[in-house]
Amino acid sequence: MDKKLIINQFEWSVADEDALAVAEAVEQAMVNRTTVQLRLYDKERRPVTVYLNGAAAAFVVFDPHGDPRPSQMS
């Protein structure tokens, strides 16, 4: 589980087996300005359900690598 999804300022983890479905759902929400349900994990690796409102989200970043950037601490 090393992929990340950042919605506005909140960071979530994405399970490898859910990555494609999550990426497609996020794209659908942002393009169509709809709400989608996402199965994600919080910082403590607890499963959570996040509802993404594509009409209200300022930005969403899907990081398929999830590794800390050189300017970030892990």
N, C-alpha and C positions, 0 to 999 in steps of 0.2 A: 504494500500500500504506500506507494511513493509518489503518487500524483497529487497535485494541489489544485484547488479551485478557490479563487479569490473573488468574492462578491462584495463590491464596494470596499470596505476596509476589513471584512471578515474572511479568515482563511479556514478552509476545510480540506480534509484528505479524501481521496477517491480510491476505492479498491480497484486493483488492476482489472478485475473481471467486469467492473461497472464503467470503466473509463469511456468506452465508445458510446454507450447509451447516455451517459451524463453529458458528454460533449455534444451529442446530437440534440438532446433535450434543451441544453443551454442555447444552442444556436436557434432552435425552433422558438424558444421564448423571446429571444432578443429580436429576431427578424419579424415575428408575427405579433409581438407585444402582448404575449399571453403569459399565463402562470403555469409553471410545471413543478412537479414533485420530484425531488432529487434524494437519493439514498447516499448520504455522506457520513464522515466521521469527524468528531471534534478533536481538539489537541490532545485529549487524553485517550484517543482511539475508541471512544464510545460511539456506537451507531446513532445517527440522528436523521430525521427527515427535514429537509429544507424546502420551502416553497419559494421559488424564484419568480418574481413578477418582472417579466421582461420589459414592461412599460415603465416601471419605476426604478429599475437598477441603473445606476450611473455608468458602471462598467463591470465587466466580468472577465477574469483572466483564467484560462485553463493552462496549467503548466504540466505537460506530459512527463517531465523529468523529475520535478519535485525537489531537486537538489538545491541546497542553499547557494545563492549567488556569491561571488567573491566579496561583495559588500555586505552580505548577510551572515549572521551567526546561526548555527544550527542548535 
